[in-house]
Structure formats: structure tokens, C-alpha cells
Amino acid sequence: MNSAFAKVSNLKFNRTSKIAITLASSTFFLFALGQTPIVKNIFAVAFSCSG
């Protein structure tokens, strides 16, 4: 019983940590992508056209 509970809690922790790692890496990737001049120009054109 105790080992089954440990497996379940370990599985939940692994899933949570996977989600956290994915979120962190995707956030960093988007931040790095936003630093490139090409993407900045695309956003500048998109917002200037909509305004």
C-alpha cells in the first residue's frame, strides 16, 4: 500500500516537473526569439498596421 502511494506521488511529481520544465524552456525560447531583430520588425509592422 505504501509503495503504491509512493509511486503515485512520484508520478504526479514527475508530471508536474515535466510541465514546469516545458513551460520554462518555451518561455525562454520565446524570449530569445523576441530578442531577434527580424521578429521585432514583424511585431512593429503588425502593430503599426493595426493601429
C-alpha positions as CSV (number, residue, x, y, z in Angstrom):
1,M,0.0,0.0,0.0
2,N,2.7,2.4,1.0
3,S,4.8,1.7,-2.2
4,A,1.8,2.2,-4.4
5,F,1.2,5.6,-2.8
6,A,4.9,6.4,-3.3
7,K,4.6,5.5,-7.0
8,V,1.5,7.7,-7.5
9,S,3.1,10.7,-5.7
10,N,6.3,10.2,-7.7
11,L,4.3,10.1,-10.9
12,K,2.5,13.3,-10.0
13,F,5.8,15.0,-9.2
14,N,7.3,13.8,-12.5
15,R,4.4,15.1,-14.5
16,T,4.5,18.5,-12.6
17,S,8.2,18.9,-13.1
18,K,7.9,18.0,-16.8
19,I,5.2,20.7,-17.2
20,A,7.4,23.2,-15.3
21,I,10.4,22.4,-17.4
22,T,8.4,22.6,-20.6
23,L,6.9,26.0,-19.6
24,A,10.3,27.4,-18.6
25,S,12.0,26.2,-21.8
26,S,9.3,27.5,-24.0
27,T,9.2,30.9,-22.2
28,F,13.0,31.2,-22.6
29,F,12.7,30.2,-26.3
30,L,10.0,32.9,-26.9
31,F,12.1,35.4,-25.0
32,A,15.2,34.6,-27.1
33,L,13.0,34.7,-30.2
34,G,11.7,38.1,-29.2
35,Q,15.3,39.4,-29.0
36,T,16.0,38.8,-32.7
37,P,15.6,41.9,-34.9
38,I,13.5,40.1,-37.5
39,V,10.8,39.2,-35.0
40,K,10.9,42.7,-33.6
41,N,10.4,44.2,-37.1
42,I,7.5,41.8,-37.7
43,F,5.8,42.8,-34.5
44,A,6.4,46.5,-35.2
45,V,4.8,46.2,-38.6
46,A,1.9,44.2,-37.3
47,F,1.1,46.7,-34.5
48,S,1.6,49.7,-36.7
49,C,-0.8,48.4,-39.3
50,S,-3.5,47.6,-36.7
51,G,-3.2,51.0,-35.1
